[in-house]
Amino acid sequence: MTARKLPPLLVGGVYKSPLLSNVDFTAPDIERELQGEATSLLRLTFANETGIEVPVRAFQLQMLMGSLMRIFPQQALAQLRFCDDDDRADGKNDPGRARRKSH
């Protein structure tokens, strides 16, 4: 598909899109967030290879995370357990490590 620009999106408009094929984002940068700059880039790629890049701030990602957790509570719990298991395997959840940090 050729790289052609889409017409401007209208505020309050509703647009139908093809299925998503990929969602990706860059990690937030807290220093830039404190300066009031957009810190992350949310990239949506659709099945027809059309892509949208949206600059977002850390608090907006947190709001999105909260909304998704309310909509999909069981999947959120499963993801948290999965991450916790990964942290334990990497030694990041070591009780001795937490003790050392407090001194």
VEXZA-207498 format. One record per residue: x, y, z of N, C-alpha, C, O in turn; residue in three letters. Coordinates in Angstrom, 2 decimals. Each point is the difference from the previous one (the first is absolute). Last residue first. Layout:
// residues N
rec n.X = X; n.Y = Y; n.Z = Z; ca.X = X; ca.Y = Y; ca.Z = Z; c.X = X; c.Y = Y; c.Z = Z; o.X = X; o.Y = Y; o.Z = Z; code = ALA
...
// end
This chain:
// residues 103
rec n.X = 17.06; n.Y = 0.94; n.Z = 53.97; ca.X = 1.10; ca.Y = 0.51; ca.Z = 0.85; c.X = 0.59; c.Y = 1.24; c.Z = -0.56; o.X = 0.93; o.Y = 0.56; o.Z = 0.58; code = HIS
rec n.X = -4.42; n.Y = -3.17; n.Z = -2.76; ca.X = -0.52; ca.Y = 0.82; ca.Z = 1.07; c.X = 1.11; c.Y = 0.57; c.Z = 0.89; o.X = -0.26; o.Y = 0.94; o.Z = 0.75; code = SER
rec n.X = 1.05; n.Y = -3.99; n.Z = -4.46; ca.X = -0.41; ca.Y = 1.30; ca.Z = -0.46; c.X = -0.42; c.Y = 0.92; c.Z = 1.14; o.X = 0.18; o.Y = 1.21; o.Z = -0.09; code = LYS
rec n.X = 0.93; n.Y = -5.78; n.Z = 0.88; ca.X = 1.20; ca.Y = 0.79; ca.Z = -0.28; c.X = -0.37; c.Y = 1.41; c.Z = -0.45; o.X = 0.72; o.Y = 0.95; o.Z = 0.32; code = ARG
rec n.X = -4.19; n.Y = -4.11; n.Z = 0.38; ca.X = 0.61; ca.Y = 0.41; ca.Z = 1.25; c.X = 1.21; c.Y = 0.89; c.Z = -0.24; o.X = 0.18; o.Y = 0.99; o.Z = 0.71; code = ARG
rec n.X = -2.27; n.Y = -2.97; n.Z = -4.40; ca.X = -0.85; ca.Y = 1.06; ca.Z = 0.54; c.X = 0.58; c.Y = 0.52; c.Z = 1.31; o.X = -0.03; o.Y = 1.20; o.Z = 0.27; code = ALA
rec n.X = 2.13; n.Y = -4.89; n.Z = -2.22; ca.X = 0.23; ca.Y = 1.20; ca.Z = -0.81; c.X = -0.81; c.Y = 1.17; c.Z = 0.53; o.X = 0.50; o.Y = 1.13; o.Z = 0.07; code = ARG
rec n.X = -1.12; n.Y = -5.43; n.Z = 1.75; ca.X = 1.25; ca.Y = 0.60; ca.Z = 0.46; c.X = 0.33; c.Y = 1.29; c.Z = -0.75; o.X = 0.59; o.Y = 0.92; o.Z = 0.55; code = GLY
rec n.X = -4.32; n.Y = -3.60; n.Z = -1.87; ca.X = -0.26; ca.Y = 0.75; ca.Z = 1.23; c.X = 1.26; c.Y = 0.67; c.Z = 0.54; o.X = -0.08; o.Y = 1.09; o.Z = 0.57; code = PRO
rec n.X = -0.89; n.Y = -2.10; n.Z = -5.81; ca.X = 0.73; ca.Y = -0.58; ca.Z = 1.11; c.X = -0.26; c.Y = 0.80; c.Z = 1.27; o.X = 0.25; o.Y = 1.21; o.Z = 0.01; code = ASP
rec n.X = -1.69; n.Y = -0.89; n.Z = -4.85; ca.X = -0.96; ca.Y = 0.04; ca.Z = 1.09; c.X = 0.61; c.Y = -0.63; c.Z = 1.26; o.X = -0.73; o.Y = -0.53; o.Z = 0.84; code = ASN
rec n.X = 3.02; n.Y = 0.72; n.Z = -5.06; ca.X = -0.37; ca.Y = 1.39; ca.Z = 0.28; c.X = -0.93; c.Y = 0.10; c.Z = 1.21; o.X = -0.13; o.Y = 1.08; o.Z = 0.58; code = LYS
rec n.X = 2.17; n.Y = -5.04; n.Z = -2.99; ca.X = 0.53; ca.Y = 0.41; ca.Z = 1.29; c.X = -0.37; c.Y = 1.42; c.Z = 0.38; o.X = 0.54; o.Y = 0.53; o.Z = 0.97; code = GLY
rec n.X = -1.87; n.Y = -3.33; n.Z = -4.90; ca.X = 1.15; ca.Y = 0.87; ca.Z = -0.20; c.X = 0.64; c.Y = 0.44; c.Z = 1.31; o.X = 1.05; o.Y = 0.64; o.Z = -0.02; code = ASP
rec n.X = -4.96; n.Y = -3.31; n.Z = 0.03; ca.X = 0.99; ca.Y = -0.78; ca.Z = -0.74; c.X = 1.28; c.Y = 0.82; c.Z = -0.22; o.X = 1.10; o.Y = -0.56; o.Z = -0.02; code = ALA
rec n.X = -4.81; n.Y = 2.67; n.Z = 2.00; ca.X = 0.58; ca.Y = -0.98; ca.Z = 0.92; c.X = 1.09; c.Y = -0.81; c.Z = -0.69; o.X = 1.04; o.Y = -0.28; o.Z = 0.59; code = ARG
rec n.X = -3.48; n.Y = 3.30; n.Z = -3.21; ca.X = 0.86; ca.Y = 0.72; ca.Z = 0.94; c.X = 0.66; c.Y = -0.95; c.Z = 0.98; o.X = 1.17; o.Y = 0.16; o.Z = 0.33; code = ASP
rec n.X = -4.38; n.Y = -1.92; n.Z = -3.31; ca.X = 1.22; ca.Y = 0.38; ca.Z = -0.71; c.X = 0.97; c.Y = 0.71; c.Z = 0.92; o.X = 1.21; o.Y = -0.25; o.Z = -0.05; code = ASP
rec n.X = -5.46; n.Y = -0.79; n.Z = 1.75; ca.X = 0.78; ca.Y = -1.22; ca.Z = -0.18; c.X = 1.31; c.Y = 0.30; c.Z = -0.72; o.X = 1.04; o.Y = -0.57; o.Z = 0.36; code = ASP
rec n.X = -4.06; n.Y = 4.07; n.Z = 0.07; ca.X = 0.55; ca.Y = -0.32; ca.Z = 1.31; c.X = 0.86; c.Y = -1.26; c.Z = -0.09; o.X = 1.07; o.Y = -0.06; o.Z = 0.61; code = ASP
rec n.X = -3.49; n.Y = 1.35; n.Z = -4.42; ca.X = 1.12; ca.Y = 0.91; ca.Z = 0.23; c.X = 0.68; c.Y = -0.30; c.Z = 1.33; o.X = 1.22; o.Y = 0.06; o.Z = 0.09; code = CYS
rec n.X = -5.11; n.Y = -2.48; n.Z = -1.09; ca.X = 1.05; ca.Y = -0.37; ca.Z = -0.95; c.X = 1.24; c.Y = 0.88; c.Z = 0.22; o.X = 1.12; o.Y = -0.51; o.Z = 0.02; code = PHE
rec n.X = -5.00; n.Y = 1.52; n.Z = 2.40; ca.X = 0.61; ca.Y = -1.23; ca.Z = 0.50; c.X = 1.16; c.Y = -0.42; c.Z = -0.88; o.X = 1.04; o.Y = -0.43; o.Z = 0.50; code = ARG
rec n.X = -3.55; n.Y = 4.09; n.Z = -1.93; ca.X = 0.75; ca.Y = 0.35; ca.Z = 1.20; c.X = 0.68; c.Y = -1.22; c.Z = 0.60; o.X = 1.15; o.Y = 0.08; o.Z = 0.44; code = LEU
rec n.X = -4.01; n.Y = -0.74; n.Z = -4.10; ca.X = 1.21; ca.Y = 0.69; ca.Z = -0.42; c.X = 0.86; c.Y = 0.38; c.Z = 1.20; o.X = 1.22; o.Y = -0.13; o.Z = -0.04; code = GLN
rec n.X = -5.44; n.Y = -1.79; n.Z = 0.84; ca.X = 0.90; ca.Y = -1.00; ca.Z = -0.59; c.X = 1.32; c.Y = 0.64; c.Z = -0.42; o.X = 1.06; o.Y = -0.58; o.Z = 0.19; code = ALA
rec n.X = -4.46; n.Y = 3.42; n.Z = 1.37; ca.X = 0.55; ca.Y = -0.81; ca.Z = 1.09; c.X = 0.99; c.Y = -1.04; c.Z = -0.53; o.X = 1.05; o.Y = -0.23; o.Z = 0.59; code = LEU
rec n.X = -3.35; n.Y = 2.76; n.Z = -3.79; ca.X = 0.92; ca.Y = 0.86; ca.Z = 0.74; c.X = 0.64; c.Y = -0.77; c.Z = 1.15; o.X = 1.21; o.Y = 0.09; o.Z = 0.20; code = ALA
rec n.X = -4.60; n.Y = -2.17; n.Z = -2.68; ca.X = 1.24; ca.Y = 0.05; ca.Z = -0.78; c.X = 1.04; c.Y = 0.86; c.Z = 0.71; o.X = 1.19; o.Y = -0.31; o.Z = -0.04; code = GLN
rec n.X = -5.46; n.Y = 0.12; n.Z = 1.95; ca.X = 0.64; ca.Y = -1.31; ca.Z = 0.10; c.X = 1.32; c.Y = -0.03; c.Z = -0.76; o.X = 0.98; o.Y = -0.57; o.Z = 0.47; code = GLN
rec n.X = -3.74; n.Y = 4.55; n.Z = -0.65; ca.X = 0.64; ca.Y = -0.24; ca.Z = 1.30; c.X = 0.72; c.Y = -1.35; c.Z = 0.10; o.X = 1.08; o.Y = -0.07; o.Z = 0.59; code = PRO
rec n.X = -2.86; n.Y = 3.51; n.Z = -4.37; ca.X = 0.51; ca.Y = -1.38; ca.Z = -0.05; c.X = 0.67; c.Y = -0.38; c.Z = 1.32; o.X = 1.22; o.Y = -0.21; o.Z = 0.03; code = PHE
rec n.X = -3.34; n.Y = 4.47; n.Z = -0.49; ca.X = -0.71; ca.Y = -0.72; ca.Z = -1.05; c.X = 0.37; c.Y = -1.48; c.Z = -0.01; o.X = -0.86; o.Y = -0.86; o.Z = -0.22; code = ILE
rec n.X = 3.06; n.Y = 3.84; n.Z = 3.18; ca.X = -1.42; ca.Y = -0.07; ca.Z = 0.38; c.X = -0.79; c.Y = -0.84; c.Z = -1.01; o.X = -0.90; o.Y = -0.74; o.Z = 0.37; code = ARG
rec n.X = 5.43; n.Y = 1.61; n.Z = -1.28; ca.X = -0.10; ca.Y = -0.92; ca.Z = 1.14; c.X = -1.45; c.Y = -0.13; c.Z = 0.48; o.X = -0.41; o.Y = -1.07; o.Z = 0.43; code = MET
rec n.X = 1.42; n.Y = 4.15; n.Z = -3.87; ca.X = 0.12; ca.Y = -1.37; ca.Z = -0.49; c.X = -0.12; c.Y = -1.01; c.Z = 1.13; o.X = -0.57; o.Y = -1.07; o.Z = -0.18; code = LEU
rec n.X = 0.60; n.Y = 5.65; n.Z = 1.31; ca.X = -1.21; ca.Y = -0.33; ca.Z = -0.77; c.X = 0.04; c.Y = -1.44; c.Z = -0.48; o.X = -0.99; o.Y = -0.72; o.Z = 0.10; code = SER
rec n.X = 4.82; n.Y = 2.41; n.Z = 2.05; ca.X = -1.11; ca.Y = -0.15; ca.Z = 0.93; c.X = -1.29; c.Y = -0.40; c.Z = -0.71; o.X = -0.74; o.Y = -0.86; o.Z = 0.48; code = GLY
rec n.X = 4.51; n.Y = 1.87; n.Z = -3.14; ca.X = 0.20; ca.Y = -1.26; ca.Z = 0.73; c.X = -1.16; c.Y = -0.24; c.Z = 0.96; o.X = -0.51; o.Y = -1.12; o.Z = 0.08; code = MET
rec n.X = 0.59; n.Y = 5.22; n.Z = -2.30; ca.X = -0.33; ca.Y = -1.08; ca.Z = -0.93; c.X = 0.13; c.Y = -1.35; c.Z = 0.69; o.X = -0.86; o.Y = -0.87; o.Z = -0.16; code = LEU
rec n.X = 2.27; n.Y = 4.61; n.Z = 2.55; ca.X = -1.46; ca.Y = 0.02; ca.Z = -0.13; c.X = -0.46; c.Y = -1.12; c.Z = -0.93; o.X = -1.00; o.Y = -0.67; o.Z = 0.28; code = MET
rec n.X = 5.60; n.Y = 1.29; n.Z = 0.14; ca.X = -0.55; ca.Y = -0.55; ca.Z = 1.24; c.X = -1.52; c.Y = -0.02; c.Z = -0.04; o.X = -0.62; o.Y = -0.96; o.Z = 0.47; code = GLN
rec n.X = 2.87; n.Y = 2.97; n.Z = -4.03; ca.X = 0.19; ca.Y = -1.45; ca.Z = -0.06; c.X = -0.55; c.Y = -0.65; c.Z = 1.26; o.X = -0.58; o.Y = -1.09; o.Z = -0.06; code = LEU
rec n.X = 0.60; n.Y = 5.71; n.Z = -0.03; ca.X = -1.00; ca.Y = -0.49; ca.Z = -0.95; c.X = 0.12; c.Y = -1.51; c.Z = -0.16; o.X = -1.02; o.Y = -0.69; o.Z = -0.12; code = GLN
rec n.X = 4.18; n.Y = 2.96; n.Z = 2.77; ca.X = -1.28; ca.Y = -0.09; ca.Z = 0.70; c.X = -1.10; c.Y = -0.48; c.Z = -0.95; o.X = -0.94; o.Y = -0.65; o.Z = 0.45; code = PHE
rec n.X = 5.30; n.Y = 1.34; n.Z = -2.26; ca.X = -0.04; ca.Y = -1.14; ca.Z = 0.92; c.X = -1.36; c.Y = -0.11; c.Z = 0.69; o.X = -0.53; o.Y = -1.11; o.Z = 0.12; code = ALA
rec n.X = 0.53; n.Y = 3.45; n.Z = -4.88; ca.X = 0.73; ca.Y = 0.23; ca.Z = 1.25; c.X = -0.20; c.Y = -1.20; c.Z = 0.92; o.X = -0.92; o.Y = -0.80; o.Z = -0.19; code = ARG
rec n.X = 0.84; n.Y = 1.07; n.Z = -5.47; ca.X = -0.77; ca.Y = -0.05; ca.Z = 1.24; c.X = 0.92; c.Y = 0.27; c.Z = 1.18; o.X = 1.20; o.Y = -0.23; o.Z = -0.05; code = VAL
rec n.X = -1.74; n.Y = 0.29; n.Z = -5.88; ca.X = 0.81; ca.Y = 0.32; ca.Z = 1.17; c.X = -0.89; c.Y = 0.03; c.Z = 1.25; o.X = -1.08; o.Y = 0.59; o.Z = -0.02; code = PRO
rec n.X = 0.43; n.Y = -3.51; n.Z = -4.59; ca.X = -0.64; ca.Y = 0.98; ca.Z = 0.87; c.X = 0.94; c.Y = 0.31; c.Z = 1.17; o.X = 0.35; o.Y = -0.91; o.Z = 0.76; code = VAL
rec n.X = -0.71; n.Y = -1.51; n.Z = -6.05; ca.X = 0.87; ca.Y = 0.23; ca.Z = 1.15; c.X = -0.58; c.Y = 1.14; c.Z = 0.81; o.X = -0.23; o.Y = 1.09; o.Z = -0.53; code = GLU
rec n.X = -1.42; n.Y = -4.93; n.Z = -3.45; ca.X = -0.26; ca.Y = 1.26; ca.Z = 0.68; c.X = 0.96; c.Y = 0.08; c.Z = 1.18; o.X = 0.13; o.Y = -0.96; o.Z = 0.76; code = ILE
rec n.X = -0.75; n.Y = -2.03; n.Z = -5.80; ca.X = 0.49; ca.Y = 0.21; ca.Z = 1.35; c.X = -0.34; c.Y = 1.37; c.Z = 0.54; o.X = -0.06; o.Y = 0.98; o.Z = -0.75; code = GLY
rec n.X = -1.22; n.Y = -5.11; n.Z = -3.24; ca.X = -0.11; ca.Y = 1.40; ca.Z = 0.37; c.X = 0.46; c.Y = 0.14; c.Z = 1.45; o.X = -0.37; o.Y = -0.82; o.Z = 0.84; code = THR
rec n.X = -0.05; n.Y = -3.44; n.Z = -3.25; ca.X = 1.31; ca.Y = 0.65; ca.Z = 0.09; c.X = -0.06; c.Y = 1.51; c.Z = 0.24; o.X = 1.03; o.Y = 0.67; o.Z = -0.07; code = GLU
rec n.X = -4.72; n.Y = -3.95; n.Z = 0.12; ca.X = 0.30; ca.Y = 0.46; ca.Z = -1.36; c.X = 1.30; c.Y = 0.80; c.Z = -0.07; o.X = 0.25; o.Y = 0.72; o.Z = -0.97; code = ASN
rec n.X = -1.92; n.Y = -2.45; n.Z = 5.12; ca.X = 0.20; ca.Y = -1.14; ca.Z = -0.89; c.X = 0.33; c.Y = 0.43; c.Z = -1.42; o.X = 0.67; o.Y = -0.74; o.Z = -0.72; code = ALA
rec n.X = 0.63; n.Y = 4.17; n.Z = 4.64; ca.X = -1.21; ca.Y = -0.73; ca.Z = -0.39; c.X = 0.34; c.Y = -1.09; c.Z = -1.01; o.X = 1.09; o.Y = -0.03; o.Z = -0.57; code = PHE
rec n.X = 1.52; n.Y = 2.84; n.Z = 4.74; ca.X = 0.14; ca.Y = -0.45; ca.Z = -1.38; c.X = -1.19; c.Y = -0.88; c.Z = -0.32; o.X = -0.29; o.Y = -0.96; o.Z = 0.72; code = THR
rec n.X = 2.05; n.Y = 4.87; n.Z = 3.12; ca.X = -1.03; ca.Y = -0.96; ca.Z = -0.38; c.X = 0.21; c.Y = -0.35; c.Z = -1.47; o.X = 0.06; o.Y = 0.89; o.Z = -0.85; code = LEU
rec n.X = 2.80; n.Y = 1.53; n.Z = 5.24; ca.X = -0.05; ca.Y = -0.33; ca.Z = -1.43; c.X = -1.04; c.Y = -1.08; c.Z = -0.24; o.X = 0.06; o.Y = -1.08; o.Z = 0.59; code = ARG
rec n.X = 1.63; n.Y = 5.06; n.Z = 3.21; ca.X = -0.86; ca.Y = -1.16; ca.Z = -0.18; c.X = -0.15; c.Y = -0.23; c.Z = -1.49; o.X = -0.48; o.Y = 0.87; o.Z = -0.72; code = LEU
rec n.X = 4.20; n.Y = 1.78; n.Z = 3.93; ca.X = -0.63; ca.Y = -0.03; ca.Z = -1.31; c.X = -0.77; c.Y = -1.31; c.Z = -0.11; o.X = 0.60; o.Y = -1.08; o.Z = 0.04; code = LEU
rec n.X = 1.37; n.Y = 4.61; n.Z = 4.16; ca.X = -0.09; ca.Y = -1.31; ca.Z = -0.64; c.X = -0.65; c.Y = 0.14; c.Z = -1.35; o.X = -0.64; o.Y = 1.00; o.Z = -0.31; code = SER
rec n.X = 1.36; n.Y = 2.77; n.Z = 3.22; ca.X = 1.12; ca.Y = -0.86; ca.Z = 0.34; c.X = 0.00; c.Y = -1.34; c.Z = -0.72; o.X = 1.03; o.Y = -0.67; o.Z = -0.04; code = THR
rec n.X = -2.63; n.Y = 6.26; n.Z = -0.20; ca.X = -0.50; ca.Y = -1.36; ca.Z = -0.24; c.X = 1.18; c.Y = -0.95; c.Z = 0.16; o.X = 1.08; o.Y = 0.26; o.Z = -0.52; code = ALA
rec n.X = -0.75; n.Y = 4.25; n.Z = 3.26; ca.X = 0.10; ca.Y = -0.49; ca.Z = -1.38; c.X = -0.64; c.Y = -1.39; c.Z = -0.10; o.X = -0.06; o.Y = -0.74; o.Z = 0.98; code = GLU
rec n.X = 0.84; n.Y = 3.67; n.Z = 3.01; ca.X = -1.26; ca.Y = 0.20; ca.Z = -0.72; c.X = 0.03; c.Y = -0.46; c.Z = -1.44; o.X = -0.88; o.Y = 0.36; o.Z = -0.78; code = GLY
rec n.X = 4.22; n.Y = -0.71; n.Z = 4.47; ca.X = 0.14; ca.Y = 1.22; ca.Z = -0.78; c.X = -1.26; c.Y = 0.28; c.Z = -0.83; o.X = -0.07; o.Y = 1.01; o.Z = -0.70; code = GLN
rec n.X = 0.47; n.Y = -4.97; n.Z = 3.26; ca.X = 0.00; ca.Y = 1.12; ca.Z = 0.95; c.X = 0.14; c.Y = 1.34; c.Z = -0.72; o.X = -0.43; o.Y = 1.03; o.Z = 0.53; code = LEU
rec n.X = 0.78; n.Y = -5.01; n.Z = -3.06; ca.X = -1.38; ca.Y = 0.16; ca.Z = 0.47; c.X = -0.09; c.Y = 1.20; c.Z = 0.95; o.X = -0.96; o.Y = 0.77; o.Z = -0.06; code = GLU
rec n.X = 5.18; n.Y = -2.18; n.Z = -1.46; ca.X = -0.72; ca.Y = 0.76; ca.Z = -1.03; c.X = -1.44; c.Y = 0.25; c.Z = 0.41; o.X = -0.57; o.Y = 1.03; o.Z = -0.33; code = ARG
rec n.X = 3.11; n.Y = -3.73; n.Z = 3.20; ca.X = 0.60; ca.Y = 1.34; ca.Z = -0.05; c.X = -0.72; c.Y = 0.88; c.Z = -1.02; o.X = -0.32; o.Y = 1.16; o.Z = 0.29; code = GLU
rec n.X = -0.84; n.Y = -5.79; n.Z = 0.07; ca.X = -0.54; ca.Y = 0.81; ca.Z = 1.09; c.X = 0.56; c.Y = 1.42; c.Z = -0.04; o.X = -0.73; o.Y = 0.95; o.Z = 0.28; code = ILE
rec n.X = -0.21; n.Y = -4.48; n.Z = -4.22; ca.X = 1.20; ca.Y = 0.62; ca.Z = 0.56; c.X = -0.48; c.Y = 1.00; c.Z = 1.05; o.X = -0.55; o.Y = 1.05; o.Z = -0.34; code = ASP
rec n.X = -1.75; n.Y = -5.80; n.Z = -2.10; ca.X = -0.04; ca.Y = 1.40; ca.Z = 0.42; c.X = 1.33; c.Y = 0.46; c.Z = 0.57; o.X = 0.75; o.Y = -0.79; o.Z = 0.57; code = PRO
rec n.X = -1.16; n.Y = -3.08; n.Z = -4.43; ca.X = -0.11; ca.Y = 0.17; ca.Z = 1.45; c.X = -0.01; c.Y = 1.48; c.Z = 0.37; o.X = 0.67; o.Y = 0.80; o.Z = -0.65; code = ALA
rec n.X = -2.62; n.Y = -2.61; n.Z = -4.06; ca.X = 1.30; ca.Y = 0.24; ca.Z = 0.61; c.X = -0.21; c.Y = 0.24; c.Z = 1.49; o.X = -1.06; o.Y = 0.47; o.Z = 0.41; code = THR
rec n.X = -2.21; n.Y = -3.57; n.Z = -3.61; ca.X = 0.25; ca.Y = 1.33; ca.Z = 0.54; c.X = 1.40; c.Y = 0.08; c.Z = 0.56; o.X = 0.58; o.Y = -1.00; o.Z = 0.42; code = PHE
rec n.X = -4.50; n.Y = -2.11; n.Z = -3.73; ca.X = 1.32; ca.Y = 0.13; ca.Z = 0.62; c.X = 0.10; c.Y = 1.40; c.Z = 0.60; o.X = -0.69; o.Y = 0.91; o.Z = -0.44; code = ASP
rec n.X = -2.70; n.Y = -4.80; n.Z = -2.32; ca.X = -0.02; ca.Y = 1.18; ca.Z = 0.87; c.X = 1.33; c.Y = 0.03; c.Z = 0.70; o.X = 0.44; o.Y = -1.00; o.Z = 0.56; code = VAL
rec n.X = -2.86; n.Y = -1.64; n.Z = -5.19; ca.X = 1.06; ca.Y = 0.20; ca.Z = 0.97; c.X = -0.25; c.Y = 1.28; c.Z = 0.80; o.X = -0.45; o.Y = 1.00; o.Z = -0.55; code = ASN
rec n.X = -2.66; n.Y = -2.77; n.Z = -2.64; ca.X = 0.96; ca.Y = -1.09; ca.Z = -0.12; c.X = 1.12; c.Y = 0.15; c.Z = 1.02; o.X = 0.67; o.Y = -0.98; o.Z = 0.32; code = SER
rec n.X = -6.19; n.Y = 2.57; n.Z = -0.85; ca.X = 1.37; ca.Y = 0.32; ca.Z = 0.37; c.X = 0.89; c.Y = -1.21; c.Z = -0.23; o.X = -0.39; o.Y = -1.13; o.Z = 0.28; code = LEU
rec n.X = -4.16; n.Y = 2.08; n.Z = -3.20; ca.X = 0.51; ca.Y = -0.60; ca.Z = 1.23; c.X = 1.44; c.Y = 0.44; c.Z = 0.26; o.X = 0.77; o.Y = 0.25; o.Z = -0.93; code = LEU
rec n.X = -3.54; n.Y = 3.16; n.Z = -1.99; ca.X = 0.21; ca.Y = -1.45; ca.Z = -0.07; c.X = 0.54; c.Y = -0.50; c.Z = 1.34; o.X = 0.34; o.Y = 0.79; o.Z = 0.87; code = PRO
rec n.X = -3.51; n.Y = 3.50; n.Z = -0.85; ca.X = 1.34; ca.Y = -0.37; ca.Z = -0.42; c.X = 0.10; c.Y = -1.52; c.Z = -0.12; o.X = -0.80; o.Y = -0.73; o.Z = 0.59; code = SER
rec n.X = -2.79; n.Y = 5.41; n.Z = -0.15; ca.X = 0.15; ca.Y = -1.45; ca.Z = 0.01; c.X = 1.40; c.Y = -0.31; c.Z = -0.50; o.X = 0.53; o.Y = 0.66; o.Z = -0.89; code = LYS
rec n.X = -2.41; n.Y = 3.94; n.Z = 3.42; ca.X = 0.61; ca.Y = -0.61; ca.Z = -1.18; c.X = 0.06; c.Y = -1.50; c.Z = 0.18; o.X = 0.35; o.Y = -0.50; o.Z = 1.07; code = TYR
rec n.X = -2.65; n.Y = 5.49; n.Z = 0.86; ca.X = 0.12; ca.Y = -1.43; ca.Z = 0.25; c.X = 0.49; c.Y = -0.64; c.Z = -1.29; o.X = -0.56; o.Y = 0.24; o.Z = -1.07; code = VAL
rec n.X = 0.84; n.Y = 5.07; n.Z = 3.43; ca.X = -0.36; ca.Y = -0.91; ca.Z = -1.07; c.X = 0.18; c.Y = -1.44; c.Z = 0.41; o.X = 0.78; o.Y = -0.30; o.Z = 0.91; code = GLY
rec n.X = 0.36; n.Y = 4.35; n.Z = 1.63; ca.X = -1.34; ca.Y = -0.54; ca.Z = 0.22; c.X = -0.45; c.Y = -0.96; c.Z = -1.09; o.X = -1.10; o.Y = -0.55; o.Z = 0.08; code = GLY
rec n.X = 4.81; n.Y = 3.70; n.Z = -1.59; ca.X = -0.31; ca.Y = -0.15; ca.Z = 1.42; c.X = -1.43; c.Y = -0.49; c.Z = 0.15; o.X = -0.92; o.Y = 0.54; o.Z = -0.63; code = VAL
rec n.X = 3.77; n.Y = -1.68; n.Z = -3.81; ca.X = -0.85; ca.Y = 1.03; ca.Z = 0.58; c.X = -0.26; c.Y = -0.29; c.Z = 1.48; o.X = -0.19; o.Y = -1.15; o.Z = 0.38; code = LEU
rec n.X = 4.46; n.Y = -0.05; n.Z = -3.91; ca.X = -1.09; ca.Y = -0.55; ca.Z = 0.79; c.X = -0.78; c.Y = 1.13; c.Z = 0.64; o.X = 0.59; o.Y = 0.99; o.Z = 0.45; code = LEU
rec n.X = 2.33; n.Y = -0.89; n.Z = -5.24; ca.X = -0.04; ca.Y = 0.36; ca.Z = 1.43; c.X = -1.22; c.Y = -0.61; c.Z = 0.69; o.X = -1.09; o.Y = -0.07; o.Z = -0.57; code = PRO
rec n.X = 2.99; n.Y = -2.63; n.Z = -3.59; ca.X = -0.57; ca.Y = 1.34; ca.Z = 0.19; c.X = -0.04; c.Y = 0.31; c.Z = 1.50; o.X = 0.00; o.Y = -0.91; o.Z = 0.83; code = PRO
rec n.X = 3.83; n.Y = -2.36; n.Z = -2.51; ca.X = -1.43; ca.Y = -0.03; ca.Z = 0.20; c.X = -0.53; c.Y = 1.42; c.Z = 0.11; o.X = 0.75; o.Y = 0.90; o.Z = 0.37; code = LEU
rec n.X = 3.75; n.Y = -2.67; n.Z = -3.13; ca.X = -0.50; ca.Y = 0.65; ca.Z = 1.20; c.X = -1.52; c.Y = -0.08; c.Z = 0.04; o.X = -0.68; o.Y = 0.11; o.Z = -1.02; code = LYS
rec n.X = 4.25; n.Y = -3.72; n.Z = -1.23; ca.X = -0.81; ca.Y = 1.18; ca.Z = -0.31; c.X = -0.57; c.Y = 0.56; c.Z = 1.29; o.X = -0.27; o.Y = -0.74; o.Z = 0.94; code = ARG
rec n.X = 3.81; n.Y = -3.08; n.Z = -2.88; ca.X = -0.10; ca.Y = 0.86; ca.Z = 1.18; c.X = -0.76; c.Y = 1.26; c.Z = -0.37; o.X = 0.60; o.Y = 0.99; o.Z = -0.42; code = ALA
rec n.X = -1.29; n.Y = -5.99; n.Z = -1.91; ca.X = 0.78; ca.Y = 1.22; ca.Z = -0.07; c.X = -0.22; c.Y = 0.84; c.Z = 1.24; o.X = -1.05; o.Y = -0.10; o.Z = 0.64; code = THR
rec n.X = 0.80; n.Y = -5.36; n.Z = -1.06; ca.X = -0.85; ca.Y = 1.17; ca.Z = 0.00; c.X = 0.89; c.Y = 1.23; c.Z = 0.00; o.X = 1.02; o.Y = 0.03; o.Z = 0.70; code = MET
// end
